[in-house]
Amino acid sequence: MTDFKALESSLDFSVYPKRDLVLVRGENATVWDDEGQQYIDCVAGHGVASIGHCNPVIVEALEKQSRRLINCSATFYNDTRAEFLAKLMSVVPKNLKRAFLCNSGTETIEAAIKFARFTTRKTEFICAMRGFHGRTMGALSATYNPEYRKDFEPIVPGFHYVPFNNFDKLAEKVSEHTAGVILEIVQGEGGVHVGSSDYFAQVRKLCDEKQVLLIVDEVQTGFCRTGRMFACDHFGLQPDILCVAKAIAGGLPMGAAICSEKVQPPTGKHGSTFGGNPLVCAAGSAAIGFMLENKLDEQARQKGEHFVGKLKERQFTNVREIRHLGLMVGIELKDKSQPYLVKLMQEGVLAMPAGATVIRFLPPLTISHDELDFVAAKVAVVLPAA
């Protein structure tokens, strides 16, 4: 029998901290390893598999499109791409009119940075402490954690970091050089911290007054995760550029920087070889259709309340706070989260960190209540009770 761990370790750069697990199959919220052991997956590819692993509507869309046309350069029009764009624009905030299609969340941030600089003819950006926007050089420059940046400096100049959810500190940093403000609605990697309605309203007003573009990163929160189609919908917030990816195409790599009419990138100034290819566009249309038909926003809202309610039925000695919006849940501990993630895996639950002391749950939104109850029960097994 092939030792897949040894094979992969010998050939792959070890840029990821690996779990001692070889996953080979998935169905909805369950995954199996190469020994046949099953797990409830609350990682879901960092929130990618929000409509479940190997959702039949995605499989069918891929099978159908793969027999017609897999790739089509964006220098040509394409029927599947056009249909996907129409479906995408039907669910985003109404002020957004056009999208740039790419392959990942970090690429959407790169596009947003370039579009903002070109549109405003200004160069600087204000970002939030604890914010995470990706690992390519522009997105890395917008990302706060110095540990991610220090080995790759000098980073792109002109990025400033202010406390999240503190409008006064943000306003102090805005200058005549500020091209954009880049914010998450919920800081996922930063520990599942949710901004306030007043904060976002004040930021939106300031950006309008100072002719600064508001760039909202919903790479993780987009597409029903928080109980609305987009987290900004909770606050009636209309960004100038909305960056989305992860759950957009049912598990396939895709991203989109969706822009208002303020943003007009010129022909030839940006591009993506694989961006908006027909195969992922077919999956994207199928994924959004599934979300709407099954009201996954309502499911996420209800299931999030149910799951957090189950967690709060018990008193844990090392839990500081449980935070959530929809089915995006973080348990902040008084100690390191990593040992408990290992214990959860041993109990048949896959979860992930959000910083050093937070256990994060991003299960498929199609997860059942019984499966959520199982996860809550296993949390009770591994965390010390009062």
N, C-alpha and C positions, 0 to 999 in steps of 0.2 A: 504494500500500500504506500502511495506517495506521501512523504512527509511534507505537507504544504507549508507548514511554518518554516521549516529549514530551507525549503526551496525559495520562498518569497524573501526570507531574511538574507539569503546569499546574493540576491539579484536586485533588491529594491533598496533605495536610499532610506535610512531609518529616520525620516523627518517626522514621523508620527510615533507617539508613545503607544505601543501595541498592547492590546488585550490578548491573553493567552487563549484564543478562540478562533476557529476557522469556520466562518459562516458560509453555507453552501446553498441555502434555499430559504425563501420567505413567502408567506401568504398572509395578507392583511397585517395584523399586529404580531404575528408569530414568525420567528425565524428558527432555523435548525442548523446545528453544527455538523461537522463531518463525521461525528460519532452518533448522530441521530438524536442528540439532546435538544429539547426545544426551550425557547425563551420568549417572554413577552418583551417586545422591542420598544423601549421608550427613548431610544436614540434616533431611530428612523432616518439614518443618514444625516444627522444634525438637522432634522426637520424636513428632509426632502420627501420622504414617503408619507405625506400627510393623507393621501387617499388609499393608503395601504400598499404593502408589497405586492407586486405582480397583479395589480388591479385588472380584471378582465377587460374593462373598456380601453385601457392603455395597450394591453396586449393585442386586442383586436385592431386598434388604430394603427399600431406599428406594423402588424402583419399586412394590412391593406395598403398602407402608404409605401412600404418597402418593396412592393411589387410594381409600383408606379414610378416613383422618383425619390431617391434618398437624399441627394444633394443638389442644390441649385444655387449658384452664385447670386448674391444680391444685386449684381449688375443686370440681372434679368428679373422680370416680374414672375410671380408664381401663385397659382390658385390657392394652394394650401396655406401659404404664408399670409396671403391677403385675408383669407377666412379667419385664421388665427388672430391677426391683428384686430379685426373687427370684433371678435369675441372678447379679446383682452380689453379693448377700449370701452366695451359695454359695462365693465365692472369696476373700472378705476374711478377716482374722483373726477367729476365732470369738467373741471378746468383743464384736464390733461388731454392732449389732442394727438400726439405722435409718439412713437416709440422707436428706440434703437435696440435691436435684438442682438444678443451676444450669447455667451456660454456659461457664465457664472456670476455670482454676486460681486466678487472683487472687480470683474470687468465692468459691471454697471457703475461702480464708484469711479473707476478710471474714466469712463465716458462722461460721467457727471462733472468731474473736475475739469476736463477739457472743455466741455460745453459751457460751463460757468465762466471759465476764463475767457473763452472766445466771445461769449455774449456780453459780459460786463466790461471787458478790457481791463479787469482788475485781477490780482494774483493771489490774494490771501484767503484763508478759510478758518472758520471757527468751529471747533469740534468739542465733544464732551469728554470729560474724564470718565474712565471705565468703558468708553465706547470702543466698539470693534467694527472695522469696515473691510478687512481683508488683508492679504499679505503681499500683493504686488506693490511696486514702489509708491505709487500715488495713494492707493488705499491704505498701505502701511503707514504712510505719513499722516493720514487721517485717524489712524488707530492710536489710542492713548498709551497703552501699556509699554513702558520703556523696554521691558524685556524682549518684546517682539522687534523693537527698532534698533537697539544699541549695536548689534553686530553688523548692521547694514548701512550705518551712517557714512556719509551725509545723506539724509533723506531729502525728499522734495521740500524746498524751503517754503515758508509762508503759512505754516499750520500752527494754530494756537489752540490750547486746551483749557476749558473752563469747567467748573463743577456742573454736573447734570441737574436739571430742574431748579436752577438758580438763575433767574432772568437778569438780575442786576449785574452779576459777574459776566454774563454773556454780553450784555449791552455795553459794558465798559471796554470790551475788546474790539467792538465794531469801529472801523475807521474808514477813511476814504479809499483804502486799499482792499477792503473786504469784498471778495467776489461771491462767497457763499457761506452759509451755515449748514453743517452736516450733522444731522441728529438721527438717532433711533427713537422710536416711540416707546419701545421696551428694550432695555439694554440686556440682550440675551447672554452673550459671553461675559458681560460685566456683572452678572448675578441676578438677572430677572428683576430689574428695577423699572418701574412704570412712571413715566412723566405725568405731570398734572395738567388739567384742562387750562387753567390760568396761564401756566408756563407756555404752552404751545400757542395760545391766543396772543400772548405778548410778543413772542418771537415772530409770529406771522406778521403782526402789525409793524414791528421794528424793521423787518426785512422789506416790507412795502415802502416804508418811509425812507429808508436808506438805499433803496434800489440794490438790494442784496438778494441773491437767489436762495430760497429755502430748499435744501436737498434732504429728503427723508429716506433713510435706509430701512426698508422693510424686507430685506433679504430673508430674514428668519420669521418675521411676524406676518408676512403677507399670505393671502389666500386662505382665510378663515381661521388661522391658528389661534387668534386672540378672541374669537367670538363674533367678529365682523369680517367682511371680506378683507379689509385692511385695517391695521390698528389705528391709522389716522382717522378712520371713520367714527371711532368712539368719540373723537373730539371735534368733529366737523372741520378738520384741518385739511387745507388744500395746498400741497407742496408745489413748487415750481418744477422739481424733478423728483420722481418717485423711483427708487431703485428696488427691483424685485428679482428673485431667482428661486433657489431651493425647490419649493413646492409647485412651481409654475407648470411643470410638464410631467407630473406623475412619476418622477424618478429619473428622468433624463436630464442631461446638463443643458440648462438654458437660463438666460437672464434677460432683463429688459430695463433700460433707462427710459422712463416714460415722462414726457415733457409737456409743459404748457406752451402757449403761443409766444411767451417771452423768449423761449429758447429756439434759436434757428441755426443749428450747425450747418456749415456750408458743405457742398459736395466735395469729396476728396480729402477731407480733413480727419476722417476717422473711418474705421472699418473693422470687419471680423469675418474671416474666411468661412467659418462654420456657423456664424450667427444667423438664426432664422432659417436653417435648412428645413426642407419639407418634412423630414422624419420627426424632428422634435416639435415642429409646429402642429403636426397631426396629433402628437401626444398632448401638446398644450391645449388644443381645442377640446380634446376628449376629457382632459383633467378638469378644465374650468366647467365644462358641461356637467360633469359628475358632481362637482362641488355645488352647483346651482340646483341641480335636480334633487340632490339628497340634503340640501340645506345644511351643509357642513358648518357654516357659521353658527347656526343655532345648536347643532350637535356639540361643537367645541365649547360654547358657552355653558350648556347644561352639564356636559361631562366634566368640564373643569370644576364647576361648583360641586358636583357629586364627589369627585376625587379628593378635592381639598377638604370637603366635609368629612370624608372618611379618615383622612390624615389627622384632622383636628379632633377626632373622637378620642385620641390617645394623647397622653402627656409624655413628652420626651425630655430627658434631662439635658441634652446637648443641642436642642433646637432653639435658635434665637427667633426665627420668624419664618413663616411660610408665605411666599408671594406668588401671585399668579394673575394672568389675564387670559381668559379662555382656557385652552388646554396647553398653556405654556406655564410651567410650574417650577418654582425653585424653593428648596428647603435650605435655609441658611443655618449652618451649624456653628457651634462654639469651637470646633476642632476641624482638622482636615477632612475633606470629603472622600479622598481616594480610597482609604481602607473600607469604607462603607459601600463604595461602588463595586469593589471586588466581592464583598460579602453578598451584595444584591445579585451579582452575576452567578454566584454559587447557589443562590436560591431561585434562579430561573428568571431574573429580571435584568435587563440591560438599561442602564441610565448613564448619565454623563455629568461632568463637572461644569460649573460656570464660575470660574475663579477657583481659588484654593479651598474655599469652605462651603460651597453651595452644590447641592445635588440637584440636577436639572432633569425634568421629564418633558420630552417632546414626542409623545406617542402618535401613531397615526390617528387622525380624527375619527376614523372608522372603528377604533377599538371599542369593544363591548363593555358594558357596565360590569359584567362578571370579571373581565380581564382587569379592569381598573381596581376592582375590589381585591383581586389577587395581588396586584402590585402594592396596594396600600397595606395589605396584610403582611407582605414580605418586608416592607419598610419597618413595620412594627416588630418584626423578627430581628432585624439587624441593628436598629437604633436603640440605645439604652432607654428603658422606660422609667418614669418617675415612681 
